[in-house]
């Protein structure tokens, strides 16, 4: 599996440890930065590039997921979700790691490096990677509605207010 990884300065050491672990499991890890610590770095480009990598791989038929890190993981999740086709979920325990895949077919997860020890993050990531999307009709329908809104600004048969 190809795993795209990005972080901000708060998650840099955390990210490097997790990348090493993922490589030891045989995953191909693509690091989207940063390459060095800078307390004033801007995470959006790193996380957007990781999400673009996942989206590109999905389009090309390559099995890929993404993991983004930050102090809380919130901003990194928001950045990744700006990329069309990305469903990034904030993960904070075992249940959210598995449900992100089972219910939402998430293709990126975000983890707060200041919120968890590295051992917990490793477990969350392994659960996320190992959990398949079962394809239950209700979940497929809901994910399709998200994609439809992303493409068109509407959901057929549903009322969605317009931003004016």
URJO-V604155 format. One record per backbone hydrogen bond with DSSP energy under -0.5 kcal/mol. NH is the residue of the N-H (numbers start at 1). CO is the residue of the C=O. If there is no record, write none. Layout:
NH_CO + NH_CO
This chain:
2_63 + 3_28 + 4_65 + 5_30 + 6_67 + 7_33 + 11_8 + 12_9 + 15_11 + 16_12 + 17_13 + 18_14 + 19_15 + 20_16 + 21_17 + 22_18 + 23_19 + 24_20 + 25_21 + 25_22 + 26_23 + 27_22 + 28_1 + 29_27 + 30_3 + 30_28 + 31_29 + 32_5 + 32_30 + 41_38 + 43_41 + 46_42 + 47_43 + 48_44 + 49_45 + 50_46 + 51_47 + 52_48 + 53_49 + 54_50 + 55_51 + 56_52 + 57_53 + 58_54 + 59_55 + 60_56 + 61_57 + 61_58 + 62_57 + 65_2 + 66_107 + 67_4 + 68_109 + 69_6 + 70_111 + 77_73 + 78_74 + 79_75 + 80_76 + 81_77 + 82_79 + 83_80 + 86_83 + 89_108 + 91_89 + 91_110 + 97_93 + 98_94 + 99_95 + 100_96 + 101_97 + 101_98 + 102_98 + 103_99 + 104_99 + 105_101 + 106_100 + 107_87 + 108_87 + 109_66 + 110_89 + 111_68 + 113_70 + 113_111 + 114_70 + 114_71 + 115_112 + 116_112 + 120_117 + 121_117 + 122_118 + 123_119 + 124_120 + 125_121 + 126_122 + 127_123 + 128_124 + 129_125 + 130_126 + 131_127 + 132_130 + 134_132 + 139_136 + 140_136 + 141_137 + 142_138 + 143_139 + 144_140 + 145_141 + 146_142 + 147_143 + 148_144 + 149_145 + 150_146 + 151_147 + 152_148 + 153_149 + 154_148 + 158_155 + 160_158 + 164_162
